[in-house]
Amino acid sequence: MPPIPVSKLAPASLPAMPAVPGVRLGAAEAAIRYKGRVDVVMAEMPPGTTVAGVLTRTKCPSAPVDWCRAALKGGKARAVVVNAGNANAFTGKLGADAARRTAEAAAKALGCKAREVFLASTGVIGEPLPDEKIRAALPALRARLSPAPWADAARGIMTTDTYPKAATRTARIGDATVTINGIIKGSGMIAPDMGTMLGFVFTDAKLPAAVLQTLLSRSTETTFNCMTVDGDTSTSDTVLLFATGAARHKRITRAADPALKDFRAKLHDILHELCQLVVKDGEGIEKLITINVSGAVSTRSAKRLGLAIANSPLVKTAIAGEDANWGRIVMAVGKAGEPADRDKLSIRIGGVQVAKKGLRVPDYDEAPVNAHMKGRDIVIDVDIGLGRGKATVWTCDLTHGYIDINGSYRT
């Protein structure tokens, strides 16, 4: 596969990532598929660490997704092992055995239960995972884990990503300050249910697994489940949230505890930032598209309408071509299968009203819209005119670069 140019929307650099008390991590080169780069990542957490997760709803999940789904029932974690280059998906018993052996090897190195080791794999579907390469790399990798190498870990989980992705926040829980760090990978095969590929978030907060799960699930609905690159849900989509419990703060037993107000907000912030980093690295991307839907009959309906627009190849290619063809937005609203009334529909592009209550505005001047379409950040506002439901969805344009990347993915 030829080198992929770095996305034009890539940030200038990774943020400075502080240590998360209790978390040690690192990356190694196992040559699973890639040569001359790290492709296995391991993070170790102390005993007592709790975990929550959101996983793909695909009916063809990978072996690591199946493993994580079962392991999450225990609510405890000591490690996560991630590999790039092979998804270990559609691999049957071979894949399940490879996942089990990897978890058992990591557990032996850590002195913990295999079900306290979480797994994630990304890459080509349908090829057996050479887990012996991962297992061979684990002892030396574990020996050199440290609190610092977040950048190495972010790079180690990349596939068609053109840049590593990470974000950090601090939050208050009562009188204590806690850290939240996250890394994520994703570039293509990105759509809701739950709409990313692999993401890992770590905090030193002391929170029960059930509380973590509620917080993560709620924030996922307005972040990862509101983004799409190509409308394709991966076999491997996984986001895991780990809490080491190293911080000293009041005991928390419920997600609605007022003491979690700042933590809830900062967790949502970091997931939103990670979500944006994925969309800005969409395969072949030239433009980030934000779609704000209002006036729908419900929030759920607004999200579905937004995704109908965001996933339309006609809308995405028009924006790639910098063509202010707002008729394609009308088309996408009409096909969504959600309540809509042609004669109440209004549309703005870049803040400019182009249509109002079912008609093009009489004094419509396309010049400022054309100017907006030439930028990197495209904003579309759609008012359905039927209710108070609203949602925001993020996507990107569809360029020939997407074809170039995916047409040669296995070569």
Secondary structure, DSSP 8 states (H G I E B T S, - for coil): -------TT--SS-------TT-EEEEE---SS-SSS--EEEEE--TT-EEEEEE---SS--HHHHHHHHHGGG-B-SEEEEEEEE---S-HHHHHHHHHHHHHHHHHHHTS-GGGEEEEEEEESSS---HHHHHHHHHHHHHT-BS--HHHHHHHT-SS-SS-EEEEEEEEETTEEEEEEEEEE-SSS--SSS--SEEEEEE-----HHHHHHHHHHHHHTTGGGB-SSS---SS-EEEEEE---S-------TT-GGGHHHHHHHHHHHHHHHHHHHTT-TT---EEEEEEEEESSHHHHHHHHHHHHT-HHHHHHHHTT---THHHHHHHHHS-S---GGG-EEEETTEEEEETTEE-TT--HHHHHHHHTSSEEEEEEE-SSSSEEEEEEEE---HHHHHHHHTTT-
